Amino acid sequence: MSDNSDSNIATADALTLLLQNQYALGAAIEEVTKWLSDNGVEDVALNAVTAMETLDTNAQALTDAIMWLRRS
């Protein structure tokens, strides 16, 4: 394996861990959002939904980068 390939694998592995953290944060935000909604704090719940949408968008970009690195 070349150094570039080893570097790509290490980078992809690190990005994969970050992506897993991102999914965990999204799940936590979703739980908090449900609690906020259930307790009448709709404005804050809507802000949390916006944060989850950003996590989803970025998760796709991370997934694409990971796949690209693993193919390289």
mmCIF file of the N, C-alpha and C atoms, coordinates in Angstrom:
data_MODEL
# 
_entry.id   MODEL 
# 
loop_
_atom_site.group_PDB 
_atom_site.id 
_atom_site.type_symbol 
_atom_site.label_atom_id 
_atom_site.label_alt_id 
_atom_site.label_comp_id 
_atom_site.label_asym_id 
_atom_site.label_entity_id 
_atom_site.label_seq_id 
_atom_site.pdbx_PDB_ins_code 
_atom_site.Cartn_x 
_atom_site.Cartn_y 
_atom_site.Cartn_z 
_atom_site.occupancy 
_atom_site.B_iso_or_equiv 
_atom_site.pdbx_formal_charge 
_atom_site.auth_seq_id 
_atom_site.auth_comp_id 
_atom_site.auth_asym_id 
_atom_site.auth_atom_id 
_atom_site.pdbx_PDB_model_num 
ATOM 1   N N  . MET A 1 1  ? 0.823   -1.184 0.000  1.00 0.00 ? 1  MET A N  1 
ATOM 2   C CA . MET A 1 1  ? 0.000   0.000  0.000  1.00 0.00 ? 1  MET A CA 1 
ATOM 3   C C  . MET A 1 1  ? 0.866   1.246  0.000  1.00 0.00 ? 1  MET A C  1 
ATOM 4   N N  . SER A 1 2  ? 0.470   2.199  -0.758 1.00 0.00 ? 2  SER A N  1 
ATOM 5   C CA . SER A 1 2  ? 1.232   3.442  -0.797 1.00 0.00 ? 2  SER A CA 1 
ATOM 6   C C  . SER A 1 2  ? 0.874   4.305  0.403  1.00 0.00 ? 2  SER A C  1 
ATOM 7   N N  . ASP A 1 3  ? 1.734   5.297  0.674  1.00 0.00 ? 3  ASP A N  1 
ATOM 8   C CA . ASP A 1 3  ? 1.486   6.215  1.782  1.00 0.00 ? 3  ASP A CA 1 
ATOM 9   C C  . ASP A 1 3  ? 0.167   6.957  1.588  1.00 0.00 ? 3  ASP A C  1 
ATOM 10  N N  . ASN A 1 4  ? -0.131  7.328  0.332  1.00 0.00 ? 4  ASN A N  1 
ATOM 11  C CA . ASN A 1 4  ? -1.369  8.046  0.048  1.00 0.00 ? 4  ASN A CA 1 
ATOM 12  C C  . ASN A 1 4  ? -2.578  7.185  0.394  1.00 0.00 ? 4  ASN A C  1 
ATOM 13  N N  . SER A 1 5  ? -2.522  5.921  0.059  1.00 0.00 ? 5  SER A N  1 
ATOM 14  C CA . SER A 1 5  ? -3.623  5.015  0.359  1.00 0.00 ? 5  SER A CA 1 
ATOM 15  C C  . SER A 1 5  ? -3.788  4.856  1.875  1.00 0.00 ? 5  SER A C  1 
ATOM 16  N N  . ASP A 1 6  ? -2.673  4.709  2.598  1.00 0.00 ? 6  ASP A N  1 
ATOM 17  C CA . ASP A 1 6  ? -2.733  4.612  4.054  1.00 0.00 ? 6  ASP A CA 1 
ATOM 18  C C  . ASP A 1 6  ? -3.323  5.885  4.659  1.00 0.00 ? 6  ASP A C  1 
ATOM 19  N N  . SER A 1 7  ? -2.940  6.998  4.109  1.00 0.00 ? 7  SER A N  1 
ATOM 20  C CA . SER A 1 7  ? -3.455  8.288  4.571  1.00 0.00 ? 7  SER A CA 1 
ATOM 21  C C  . SER A 1 7  ? -4.958  8.398  4.300  1.00 0.00 ? 7  SER A C  1 
ATOM 22  N N  . ASN A 1 8  ? -5.382  7.957  3.123  1.00 0.00 ? 8  ASN A N  1 
ATOM 23  C CA . ASN A 1 8  ? -6.808  7.987  2.787  1.00 0.00 ? 8  ASN A CA 1 
ATOM 24  C C  . ASN A 1 8  ? -7.616  7.102  3.735  1.00 0.00 ? 8  ASN A C  1 
ATOM 25  N N  . ILE A 1 9  ? -7.085  5.935  4.050  1.00 0.00 ? 9  ILE A N  1 
ATOM 26  C CA . ILE A 1 9  ? -7.779  5.021  4.962  1.00 0.00 ? 9  ILE A CA 1 
ATOM 27  C C  . ILE A 1 9  ? -7.882  5.643  6.345  1.00 0.00 ? 9  ILE A C  1 
ATOM 28  N N  . ALA A 1 10 ? -6.795  6.209  6.838  1.00 0.00 ? 10 ALA A N  1 
ATOM 29  C CA . ALA A 1 10 ? -6.809  6.843  8.161  1.00 0.00 ? 10 ALA A CA 1 
ATOM 30  C C  . ALA A 1 10 ? -7.785  8.019  8.194  1.00 0.00 ? 10 ALA A C  1 
ATOM 31  N N  . THR A 1 11 ? -7.801  8.801  7.130  1.00 0.00 ? 11 THR A N  1 
ATOM 32  C CA . THR A 1 11 ? -8.717  9.937  7.057  1.00 0.00 ? 11 THR A CA 1 
ATOM 33  C C  . THR A 1 11 ? -10.161 9.458  7.004  1.00 0.00 ? 11 THR A C  1 
ATOM 34  N N  . ALA A 1 12 ? -10.422 8.449  6.189  1.00 0.00 ? 12 ALA A N  1 
ATOM 35  C CA . ALA A 1 12 ? -11.778 7.896  6.086  1.00 0.00 ? 12 ALA A CA 1 
ATOM 36  C C  . ALA A 1 12 ? -12.224 7.319  7.429  1.00 0.00 ? 12 ALA A C  1 
ATOM 37  N N  . ASP A 1 13 ? -11.320 6.635  8.126  1.00 0.00 ? 13 ASP A N  1 
ATOM 38  C CA . ASP A 1 13 ? -11.659 6.087  9.441  1.00 0.00 ? 13 ASP A CA 1 
ATOM 39  C C  . ASP A 1 13 ? -12.004 7.196  10.432 1.00 0.00 ? 13 ASP A C  1 
ATOM 40  N N  . ALA A 1 14 ? -11.223 8.274  10.424 1.00 0.00 ? 14 ALA A N  1 
ATOM 41  C CA . ALA A 1 14 ? -11.484 9.405  11.325 1.00 0.00 ? 14 ALA A CA 1 
ATOM 42  C C  . ALA A 1 14 ? -12.818 10.067 10.978 1.00 0.00 ? 14 ALA A C  1 
ATOM 43  N N  . LEU A 1 15 ? -13.079 10.251 9.698  1.00 0.00 ? 15 LEU A N  1 
ATOM 44  C CA . LEU A 1 15 ? -14.352 10.846 9.279  1.00 0.00 ? 15 LEU A CA 1 
ATOM 45  C C  . LEU A 1 15 ? -15.531 9.954  9.652  1.00 0.00 ? 15 LEU A C  1 
ATOM 46  N N  . THR A 1 16 ? -15.335 8.650  9.584  1.00 0.00 ? 16 THR A N  1 
ATOM 47  C CA . THR A 1 16 ? -16.386 7.713  9.961  1.00 0.00 ? 16 THR A CA 1 
ATOM 48  C C  . THR A 1 16 ? -16.739 7.868  11.436 1.00 0.00 ? 16 THR A C  1 
ATOM 49  N N  . LEU A 1 17 ? -15.721 8.019  12.275 1.00 0.00 ? 17 LEU A N  1 
ATOM 50  C CA . LEU A 1 17 ? -15.975 8.232  13.703 1.00 0.00 ? 17 LEU A CA 1 
ATOM 51  C C  . LEU A 1 17 ? -16.711 9.552  13.939 1.00 0.00 ? 17 LEU A C  1 
ATOM 52  N N  . LEU A 1 18 ? -16.307 10.595 13.228 1.00 0.00 ? 18 LEU A N  1 
ATOM 53  C CA . LEU A 1 18 ? -17.003 11.876 13.342 1.00 0.00 ? 18 LEU A CA 1 
ATOM 54  C C  . LEU A 1 18 ? -18.459 11.756 12.886 1.00 0.00 ? 18 LEU A C  1 
ATOM 55  N N  . LEU A 1 19 ? -18.673 11.015 11.830 1.00 0.00 ? 19 LEU A N  1 
ATOM 56  C CA . LEU A 1 19 ? -20.031 10.806 11.328 1.00 0.00 ? 19 LEU A CA 1 
ATOM 57  C C  . LEU A 1 19 ? -20.882 10.067 12.361 1.00 0.00 ? 19 LEU A C  1 
ATOM 58  N N  . GLN A 1 20 ? -20.305 9.063  13.011 1.00 0.00 ? 20 GLN A N  1 
ATOM 59  C CA . GLN A 1 20 ? -21.033 8.336  14.049 1.00 0.00 ? 20 GLN A CA 1 
ATOM 60  C C  . GLN A 1 20 ? -21.374 9.261  15.214 1.00 0.00 ? 20 GLN A C  1 
ATOM 61  N N  . ASN A 1 21 ? -20.434 10.141 15.571 1.00 0.00 ? 21 ASN A N  1 
ATOM 62  C CA . ASN A 1 21 ? -20.714 11.128 16.618 1.00 0.00 ? 21 ASN A CA 1 
ATOM 63  C C  . ASN A 1 21 ? -21.847 12.053 16.187 1.00 0.00 ? 21 ASN A C  1 
ATOM 64  N N  . GLN A 1 22 ? -21.836 12.429 14.925 1.00 0.00 ? 22 GLN A N  1 
ATOM 65  C CA . GLN A 1 22 ? -22.865 13.323 14.404 1.00 0.00 ? 22 GLN A CA 1 
ATOM 66  C C  . GLN A 1 22 ? -24.237 12.661 14.496 1.00 0.00 ? 22 GLN A C  1 
ATOM 67  N N  . TYR A 1 23 ? -24.313 11.376 14.167 1.00 0.00 ? 23 TYR A N  1 
ATOM 68  C CA . TYR A 1 23 ? -25.589 10.657 14.280 1.00 0.00 ? 23 TYR A CA 1 
ATOM 69  C C  . TYR A 1 23 ? -26.048 10.597 15.739 1.00 0.00 ? 23 TYR A C  1 
ATOM 70  N N  . ALA A 1 24 ? -25.115 10.385 16.662 1.00 0.00 ? 24 ALA A N  1 
ATOM 71  C CA . ALA A 1 24 ? -25.461 10.337 18.089 1.00 0.00 ? 24 ALA A CA 1 
ATOM 72  C C  . ALA A 1 24 ? -25.970 11.699 18.559 1.00 0.00 ? 24 ALA A C  1 
ATOM 73  N N  . LEU A 1 25 ? -25.316 12.768 18.138 1.00 0.00 ? 25 LEU A N  1 
ATOM 74  C CA . LEU A 1 25 ? -25.777 14.110 18.494 1.00 0.00 ? 25 LEU A CA 1 
ATOM 75  C C  . LEU A 1 25 ? -27.169 14.385 17.911 1.00 0.00 ? 25 LEU A C  1 
ATOM 76  N N  . GLY A 1 26 ? -27.382 13.958 16.689 1.00 0.00 ? 26 GLY A N  1 
ATOM 77  C CA . GLY A 1 26 ? -28.691 14.127 16.067 1.00 0.00 ? 26 GLY A CA 1 
ATOM 78  C C  . GLY A 1 26 ? -29.777 13.416 16.849 1.00 0.00 ? 26 GLY A C  1 
ATOM 79  N N  . ALA A 1 27 ? -29.481 12.208 17.299 1.00 0.00 ? 27 ALA A N  1 
ATOM 80  C CA . ALA A 1 27 ? -30.458 11.451 18.080 1.00 0.00 ? 27 ALA A CA 1 
ATOM 81  C C  . ALA A 1 27 ? -30.748 12.151 19.408 1.00 0.00 ? 27 ALA A C  1 
ATOM 82  N N  . ALA A 1 28 ? -29.716 12.686 20.038 1.00 0.00 ? 28 ALA A N  1 
ATOM 83  C CA . ALA A 1 28 ? -29.911 13.408 21.295 1.00 0.00 ? 28 ALA A CA 1 
ATOM 84  C C  . ALA A 1 28 ? -30.740 14.671 21.072 1.00 0.00 ? 28 ALA A C  1 
ATOM 85  N N  . ILE A 1 29 ? -30.432 15.410 20.012 1.00 0.00 ? 29 ILE A N  1 
ATOM 86  C CA . ILE A 1 29 ? -31.194 16.627 19.712 1.00 0.00 ? 29 ILE A CA 1 
ATOM 87  C C  . ILE A 1 29 ? -32.647 16.274 19.426 1.00 0.00 ? 29 ILE A C  1 
ATOM 88  N N  . GLU A 1 30 ? -32.863 15.153 18.743 1.00 0.00 ? 30 GLU A N  1 
ATOM 89  C CA . GLU A 1 30 ? -34.232 14.729 18.448 1.00 0.00 ? 30 GLU A CA 1 
ATOM 90  C C  . GLU A 1 30 ? -35.017 14.455 19.734 1.00 0.00 ? 30 GLU A C  1 
ATOM 91  N N  . GLU A 1 31 ? -34.371 13.810 20.698 1.00 0.00 ? 31 GLU A N  1 
ATOM 92  C CA . GLU A 1 31 ? -35.034 13.539 21.978 1.00 0.00 ? 31 GLU A CA 1 
ATOM 93  C C  . GLU A 1 31 ? -35.366 14.840 22.716 1.00 0.00 ? 31 GLU A C  1 
ATOM 94  N N  . VAL A 1 32 ? -34.420 15.768 22.735 1.00 0.00 ? 32 VAL A N  1 
ATOM 95  C CA . VAL A 1 32 ? -34.651 17.058 23.393 1.00 0.00 ? 32 VAL A CA 1 
ATOM 96  C C  . VAL A 1 32 ? -35.768 17.819 22.677 1.00 0.00 ? 32 VAL A C  1 
ATOM 97  N N  . THR A 1 33 ? -35.760 17.750 21.354 1.00 0.00 ? 33 THR A N  1 
ATOM 98  C CA . THR A 1 33 ? -36.798 18.429 20.569 1.00 0.00 ? 33 THR A CA 1 
ATOM 99  C C  . THR A 1 33 ? -38.177 17.887 20.906 1.00 0.00 ? 33 THR A C  1 
ATOM 100 N N  . LYS A 1 34 ? -38.289 16.572 21.020 1.00 0.00 ? 34 LYS A N  1 
ATOM 101 C CA . LYS A 1 34 ? -39.577 15.972 21.382 1.00 0.00 ? 34 LYS A CA 1 
ATOM 102 C C  . LYS A 1 34 ? -40.016 16.457 22.754 1.00 0.00 ? 34 LYS A C  1 
ATOM 103 N N  . TRP A 1 35 ? -39.094 16.476 23.705 1.00 0.00 ? 35 TRP A N  1 
ATOM 104 C CA . TRP A 1 35 ? -39.431 16.933 25.046 1.00 0.00 ? 35 TRP A CA 1 
ATOM 105 C C  . TRP A 1 35 ? -39.882 18.398 25.025 1.00 0.00 ? 35 TRP A C  1 
ATOM 106 N N  . LEU A 1 36 ? -39.150 19.229 24.273 1.00 0.00 ? 36 LEU A N  1 
ATOM 107 C CA . LEU A 1 36 ? -39.511 20.646 24.176 1.00 0.00 ? 36 LEU A CA 1 
ATOM 108 C C  . LEU A 1 36 ? -40.911 20.812 23.589 1.00 0.00 ? 36 LEU A C  1 
ATOM 109 N N  . SER A 1 37 ? -41.180 20.079 22.517 1.00 0.00 ? 37 SER A N  1 
ATOM 110 C CA . SER A 1 37 ? -42.507 20.143 21.881 1.00 0.00 ? 37 SER A CA 1 
ATOM 111 C C  . SER A 1 37 ? -43.598 19.706 22.839 1.00 0.00 ? 37 SER A C  1 
ATOM 112 N N  . ASP A 1 38 ? -43.347 18.619 23.541 1.00 0.00 ? 38 ASP A N  1 
ATOM 113 C CA . ASP A 1 38 ? -44.333 18.084 24.480 1.00 0.00 ? 38 ASP A CA 1 
ATOM 114 C C  . ASP A 1 38 ? -44.596 19.026 25.654 1.00 0.00 ? 38 ASP A C  1 
ATOM 115 N N  . ASN A 1 39 ? -43.619 19.900 25.918 1.00 0.00 ? 39 ASN A N  1 
ATOM 116 C CA . ASN A 1 39 ? -43.741 20.801 27.062 1.00 0.00 ? 39 ASN A CA 1 
ATOM 117 C C  . ASN A 1 39 ? -43.990 22.252 26.653 1.00 0.00 ? 39 ASN A C  1 
ATOM 118 N N  . GLY A 1 40 ? -44.454 22.456 25.420 1.00 0.00 ? 40 GLY A N  1 
ATOM 119 C CA . GLY A 1 40 ? -44.909 23.770 24.998 1.00 0.00 ? 40 GLY A CA 1 
ATOM 120 C C  . GLY A 1 40 ? -43.837 24.786 24.669 1.00 0.00 ? 40 GLY A C  1 
ATOM 121 N N  . VAL A 1 41 ? -42.637 24.337 24.366 1.00 0.00 ? 41 VAL A N  1 
ATOM 122 C CA . VAL A 1 41 ? -41.559 25.271 24.028 1.00 0.00 ? 41 VAL A CA 1 
ATOM 123 C C  . VAL A 1 41 ? -41.284 25.147 22.524 1.00 0.00 ? 41 VAL A C  1 
ATOM 124 N N  . GLU A 1 42 ? -42.287 25.501 21.738 1.00 0.00 ? 42 GLU A N  1 
ATOM 125 C CA . GLU A 1 42 ? -42.240 25.287 20.292 1.00 0.00 ? 42 GLU A CA 1 
ATOM 126 C C  . GLU A 1 42 ? -41.127 26.059 19.590 1.00 0.00 ? 42 GLU A C  1 
ATOM 127 N N  . ASP A 1 43 ? -40.875 27.316 20.007 1.00 0.00 ? 43 ASP A N  1 
ATOM 128 C CA . ASP A 1 43 ? -39.837 28.119 19.338 1.00 0.00 ? 43 ASP A CA 1 
ATOM 129 C C  . ASP A 1 43 ? -38.473 27.454 19.447 1.00 0.00 ? 43 ASP A C  1 
ATOM 130 N N  . VAL A 1 44 ? -38.159 26.971 20.636 1.00 0.00 ? 44 VAL A N  1 
ATOM 131 C CA . VAL A 1 44 ? -36.866 26.308 20.840 1.00 0.00 ? 44 VAL A CA 1 
ATOM 132 C C  . VAL A 1 44 ? -36.851 24.980 20.094 1.00 0.00 ? 44 VAL A C  1 
ATOM 133 N N  . ALA A 1 45 ? -37.966 24.274 20.076 1.00 0.00 ? 45 ALA A N  1 
ATOM 134 C CA . ALA A 1 45 ? -38.051 23.004 19.348 1.00 0.00 ? 45 ALA A CA 1 
ATOM 135 C C  . ALA A 1 45 ? -37.792 23.223 17.861 1.00 0.00 ? 45 ALA A C  1 
ATOM 136 N N  . LEU A 1 46 ? -38.326 24.302 17.303 1.00 0.00 ? 46 LEU A N  1 
ATOM 137 C CA . LEU A 1 46 ? -38.084 24.600 15.886 1.00 0.00 ? 46 LEU A CA 1 
ATOM 138 C C  . LEU A 1 46 ? -36.611 24.880 15.615 1.00 0.00 ? 46 LEU A C  1 
ATOM 139 N N  . ASN A 1 47 ? -35.949 25.555 16.544 1.00 0.00 ? 47 ASN A N  1 
ATOM 140 C CA . ASN A 1 47 ? -34.504 25.788 16.399 1.00 0.00 ? 47 ASN A CA 1 
ATOM 141 C C  . ASN A 1 47 ? -33.741 24.467 16.410 1.00 0.00 ? 47 ASN A C  1 
ATOM 142 N N  . ALA A 1 48 ? -34.175 23.554 17.258 1.00 0.00 ? 48 ALA A N  1 
ATOM 143 C CA . ALA A 1 48 ? -33.522 22.248 17.325 1.00 0.00 ? 48 ALA A CA 1 
ATOM 144 C C  . ALA A 1 48 ? -33.734 21.474 16.025 1.00 0.00 ? 48 ALA A C  1 
ATOM 145 N N  . VAL A 1 49 ? -34.914 21.588 15.438 1.00 0.00 ? 49 VAL A N  1 
ATOM 146 C CA . VAL A 1 49 ? -35.188 20.924 14.159 1.00 0.00 ? 49 VAL A CA 1 
ATOM 147 C C  . VAL A 1 49 ? -34.249 21.472 13.082 1.00 0.00 ? 49 VAL A C  1 
ATOM 148 N N  . THR A 1 50 ? -34.036 22.770 13.085 1.00 0.00 ? 50 THR A N  1 
ATOM 149 C CA . THR A 1 50 ? -33.103 23.379 12.124 1.00 0.00 ? 50 THR A CA 1 
ATOM 150 C C  . THR A 1 50 ? -31.696 22.814 12.315 1.00 0.00 ? 50 THR A C  1 
ATOM 151 N N  . ALA A 1 51 ? -31.278 22.646 13.552 1.00 0.00 ? 51 ALA A N  1 
ATOM 152 C CA . ALA A 1 51 ? -29.959 22.068 13.828 1.00 0.00 ? 51 ALA A CA 1 
ATOM 153 C C  . ALA A 1 51 ? -29.877 20.641 13.299 1.00 0.00 ? 51 ALA A C  1 
ATOM 154 N N  . MET A 1 52 ? -30.959 19.875 13.462 1.00 0.00 ? 52 MET A N  1 
ATOM 155 C CA . MET A 1 52 ? -30.969 18.501 12.949 1.00 0.00 ? 52 MET A CA 1 
ATOM 156 C C  . MET A 1 52 ? -30.892 18.472 11.425 1.00 0.00 ? 52 MET A C  1 
ATOM 157 N N  . GLU A 1 53 ? -31.542 19.423 10.772 1.00 0.00 ? 53 GLU A N  1 
ATOM 158 C CA . GLU A 1 53 ? -31.469 19.491 9.311  1.00 0.00 ? 53 GLU A CA 1 
ATOM 159 C C  . GLU A 1 53 ? -30.032 19.757 8.852  1.00 0.00 ? 53 GLU A C  1 
ATOM 160 N N  . THR A 1 54 ? -29.330 20.614 9.574  1.00 0.00 ? 54 THR A N  1 
ATOM 161 C CA . THR A 1 54 ? -27.925 20.881 9.252  1.00 0.00 ? 54 THR A CA 1 
ATOM 162 C C  . THR A 1 54 ? -27.086 19.623 9.442  1.00 0.00 ? 54 THR A C  1 
ATOM 163 N N  . LEU A 1 55 ? -27.336 18.891 10.535 1.00 0.00 ? 55 LEU A N  1 
ATOM 164 C CA . LEU A 1 55 ? -26.613 17.635 10.759 1.00 0.00 ? 55 LEU A CA 1 
ATOM 165 C C  . LEU A 1 55 ? -26.862 16.653 9.616  1.00 0.00 ? 55 LEU A C  1 
ATOM 166 N N  . ASP A 1 56 ? -28.101 16.559 9.165  1.00 0.00 ? 56 ASP A N  1 
ATOM 167 C CA . ASP A 1 56 ? -28.432 15.649 8.060  1.00 0.00 ? 56 ASP A CA 1 
ATOM 168 C C  . ASP A 1 56 ? -27.707 16.040 6.774  1.00 0.00 ? 56 ASP A C  1 
ATOM 169 N N  . THR A 1 57 ? -27.710 17.323 6.468  1.00 0.00 ? 57 THR A N  1 
ATOM 170 C CA . THR A 1 57 ? -27.027 17.798 5.262  1.00 0.00 ? 57 THR A CA 1 
ATOM 171 C C  . THR A 1 57 ? -25.529 17.494 5.331  1.00 0.00 ? 57 THR A C  1 
ATOM 172 N N  . ASN A 1 58 ? -24.938 17.798 6.467  1.00 0.00 ? 58 ASN A N  1 
ATOM 173 C CA . ASN A 1 58 ? -23.501 17.559 6.619  1.00 0.00 ? 58 ASN A CA 1 
ATOM 174 C C  . ASN A 1 58 ? -23.166 16.078 6.668  1.00 0.00 ? 58 ASN A C  1 
ATOM 175 N N  . ALA A 1 59 ? -24.069 15.273 7.181  1.00 0.00 ? 59 ALA A N  1 
ATOM 176 C CA . ALA A 1 59 ? -23.838 13.824 7.220  1.00 0.00 ? 59 ALA A CA 1 
ATOM 177 C C  . ALA A 1 59 ? -23.708 13.276 5.806  1.00 0.00 ? 59 ALA A C  1 
ATOM 178 N N  . GLN A 1 60 ? -24.528 13.769 4.898  1.00 0.00 ? 60 GLN A N  1 
ATOM 179 C CA . GLN A 1 60 ? -24.436 13.303 3.514  1.00 0.00 ? 60 GLN A CA 1 
ATOM 180 C C  . GLN A 1 60 ? -23.101 13.694 2.891  1.00 0.00 ? 60 GLN A C  1 
ATOM 181 N N  . ALA A 1 61 ? -22.654 14.906 3.156  1.00 0.00 ? 61 ALA A N  1 
ATOM 182 C CA . ALA A 1 61 ? -21.356 15.347 2.622  1.00 0.00 ? 61 ALA A CA 1 
ATOM 183 C C  . ALA A 1 61 ? -20.218 14.522 3.209  1.00 0.00 ? 61 ALA A C  1 
ATOM 184 N N  . LEU A 1 62 ? -20.287 14.217 4.493  1.00 0.00 ? 62 LEU A N  1 
ATOM 185 C CA . LEU A 1 62 ? -19.259 13.377 5.115  1.00 0.00 ? 62 LEU A CA 1 
ATOM 186 C C  . LEU A 1 62 ? -19.279 11.975 4.522  1.00 0.00 ? 62 LEU A C  1 
ATOM 187 N N  . THR A 1 63 ? -20.464 11.429 4.329  1.00 0.00 ? 63 THR A N  1 
ATOM 188 C CA . THR A 1 63 ? -20.589 10.094 3.743  1.00 0.00 ? 63 THR A CA 1 
ATOM 189 C C  . THR A 1 63 ? -19.978 10.068 2.346  1.00 0.00 ? 63 THR A C  1 
ATOM 190 N N  . ASP A 1 64 ? -20.265 11.072 1.554  1.00 0.00 ? 64 ASP A N  1 
ATOM 191 C CA . ASP A 1 64 ? -19.696 11.154 0.201  1.00 0.00 ? 64 ASP A CA 1 
ATOM 192 C C  . ASP A 1 64 ? -18.169 11.219 0.249  1.00 0.00 ? 64 ASP A C  1 
ATOM 193 N N  . ALA A 1 65 ? -17.626 12.021 1.163  1.00 0.00 ? 65 ALA A N  1 
ATOM 194 C CA . ALA A 1 65 ? -16.169 12.147 1.286  1.00 0.00 ? 65 ALA A CA 1 
ATOM 195 C C  . ALA A 1 65 ? -15.537 10.831 1.736  1.00 0.00 ? 65 ALA A C  1 
ATOM 196 N N  . ILE A 1 66 ? -16.179 10.159 2.676  1.00 0.00 ? 66 ILE A N  1 
ATOM 197 C CA . ILE A 1 66 ? -15.669 8.872  3.152  1.00 0.00 ? 66 ILE A CA 1 
ATOM 198 C C  . ILE A 1 66 ? -15.636 7.862  2.014  1.00 0.00 ? 66 ILE A C  1 
ATOM 199 N N  . MET A 1 67 ? -16.712 7.793  1.243  1.00 0.00 ? 67 MET A N  1 
ATOM 200 C CA . MET A 1 67 ? -16.762 6.850  0.138  1.00 0.00 ? 67 MET A CA 1 
ATOM 201 C C  . MET A 1 67 ? -15.706 7.179  -0.905 1.00 0.00 ? 67 MET A C  1 
ATOM 202 N N  . TRP A 1 68 ? -15.515 8.449  -1.195 1.00 0.00 ? 68 TRP A N  1 
ATOM 203 C CA . TRP A 1 68 ? -14.493 8.860  -2.162 1.00 0.00 ? 68 TRP A CA 1 
ATOM 204 C C  . TRP A 1 68 ? -13.106 8.442  -1.693 1.00 0.00 ? 68 TRP A C  1 
ATOM 205 N N  . LEU A 1 69 ? -12.813 8.690  -0.404 1.00 0.00 ? 69 LEU A N  1 
ATOM 206 C CA . LEU A 1 69 ? -11.506 8.319  0.151  1.00 0.00 ? 69 LEU A CA 1 
ATOM 207 C C  . LEU A 1 69 ? -11.295 6.812  0.115  1.00 0.00 ? 69 LEU A C  1 
ATOM 208 N N  . ARG A 1 70 ? -12.313 6.053  0.419  1.00 0.00 ? 70 ARG A N  1 
ATOM 209 C CA . ARG A 1 70 ? -12.168 4.598  0.449  1.00 0.00 ? 70 ARG A CA 1 
ATOM 210 C C  . ARG A 1 70 ? -11.991 4.017  -0.963 1.00 0.00 ? 70 ARG A C  1 
ATOM 211 N N  . ARG A 1 71 ? -12.488 4.716  -1.979 1.00 0.00 ? 71 ARG A N  1 
ATOM 212 C CA . ARG A 1 71 ? -12.297 4.249  -3.366 1.00 0.00 ? 71 ARG A CA 1 
ATOM 213 C C  . ARG A 1 71 ? -10.929 4.659  -3.912 1.00 0.00 ? 71 ARG A C  1 
ATOM 214 N N  . SER A 1 72 ? -10.325 5.675  -3.317 1.00 0.00 ? 72 SER A N  1 
ATOM 215 C CA . SER A 1 72 ? -9.043  6.190  -3.844 1.00 0.00 ? 72 SER A CA 1 
ATOM 216 C C  . SER A 1 72 ? -7.883  5.272  -3.515 1.00 0.00 ? 72 SER A C  1 
# 
